[in-house]
Amino acid sequence: MAKNELKILIGLHRAVNYIDKQSLKIFSKYNLTIGQFGVLEALYHKGDMTIGQVQEKILSSSGTIPLIINNLEKRGYISKHTDSKDKRKCILHITALGKQLVEEVYPENEETIISIMKHWSNEEQQQLANLLKKFGDEINGTKN
């Protein structure tokens, strides 16, 4: 019999994989990958950011981010320019076309995620959110 820790890990992986698969069905209709949508969504909600900041926000590896950014730029969804304060850094900006796309895709994806979460009661959702926040705070050293 697996220990509770392993059961939790497997359960988290299965849940995230299932949600990713459902989101990917939506993103595919718009010819987007999960990473591409993550970049667009981060820029849409947080504003202009450096490549490193976006990478940190979407939890992407450094190997995939240049490809994601180049593909989004080719399609006219983002633009990039050199930071005037530090020429080594690139600032990413979501274009009007990119904003329009996020405004189309985001609500559909949000609705799907909310629907998936209906498997838990509101109380269970709050409990899970609190437990995950507590875990995140503890591993990131931001425990209150």
Solvent accessible surface area in square Angstrom, and as a share of the most:
residue,aa,sasa,rsa
1,M,216,0.96
2,A,45,0.35
3,K,144,0.61
4,N,106,0.54
5,E,118,0.53
6,L,93,0.47
7,K,88,0.37
8,I,107,0.54
9,L,90,0.45
10,I,79,0.40
11,G,38,0.37
12,L,69,0.34
13,H,103,0.46
14,R,174,0.63
15,A,38,0.30
16,V,82,0.47
17,N,78,0.40
18,Y,109,0.42
19,I,32,0.16
20,D,54,0.28
21,K,128,0.54
22,Q,34,0.15
23,S,8,0.05
24,L,74,0.37
25,K,129,0.55
26,I,11,0.06
27,F,6,0.03
28,S,68,0.44
29,K,136,0.58
30,Y,48,0.18
31,N,108,0.56
32,L,7,0.04
33,T,70,0.41
34,I,70,0.36
35,G,20,0.19
36,Q,12,0.05
37,F,14,0.06
38,G,17,0.16
39,V,0,0.00
40,L,0,0.00
41,E,49,0.22
42,A,7,0.05
43,L,1,0.01
44,Y,73,0.28
45,H,91,0.41
46,K,126,0.53
47,G,31,0.30
48,D,75,0.39
49,M,16,0.07
50,T,21,0.12
51,I,49,0.25
52,G,46,0.44
53,Q,93,0.41
54,V,0,0.00
55,Q,41,0.18
56,E,136,0.61
57,K,110,0.47
58,I,38,0.20
59,L,163,0.81
60,S,24,0.16
61,S,67,0.43
62,S,80,0.52
63,G,65,0.62
64,T,66,0.39
65,I,4,0.02
66,P,70,0.44
67,L,116,0.58
68,I,22,0.11
69,I,3,0.01
70,N,62,0.32
71,N,46,0.24
72,L,0,0.00
73,E,62,0.28
74,K,166,0.70
75,R,73,0.27
76,G,29,0.28
77,Y,27,0.10
78,I,3,0.02
79,S,44,0.28
80,K,72,0.30
81,H,97,0.43
82,T,68,0.40
83,D,24,0.12
84,S,94,0.61
85,K,190,0.80
86,D,30,0.15
87,K,150,0.64
88,R,216,0.79
89,K,97,0.41
90,C,42,0.25
91,I,29,0.15
92,L,0,0.00
93,H,72,0.32
94,I,7,0.03
95,T,32,0.19
96,A,83,0.65
97,L,89,0.44
98,G,0,0.00
99,K,87,0.37
100,Q,108,0.48
101,L,17,0.09
102,V,0,0.00
103,E,96,0.43
104,E,95,0.42
105,V,0,0.00
106,Y,69,0.26
107,P,70,0.44
108,E,53,0.24
109,N,13,0.07
110,E,76,0.34
111,E,126,0.57
112,T,35,0.20
113,I,55,0.28
114,I,91,0.46
115,S,66,0.43
116,I,23,0.12
117,M,52,0.23
118,K,142,0.60
119,H,154,0.69
120,W,91,0.32
121,S,59,0.38
122,N,125,0.64
123,E,140,0.63
124,E,83,0.37
125,Q,55,0.25
126,Q,105,0.47
127,Q,108,0.48
128,L,58,0.29
129,A,54,0.42
130,N,82,0.42
131,L,102,0.51
132,L,79,0.39
133,K,125,0.53
134,K,118,0.50
135,F,120,0.50
136,G,19,0.18
137,D,28,0.15
138,E,74,0.33
139,I,115,0.58
140,N,109,0.56
141,G,68,0.66
142,T,81,0.47
143,K,140,0.59
144,N,173,0.89
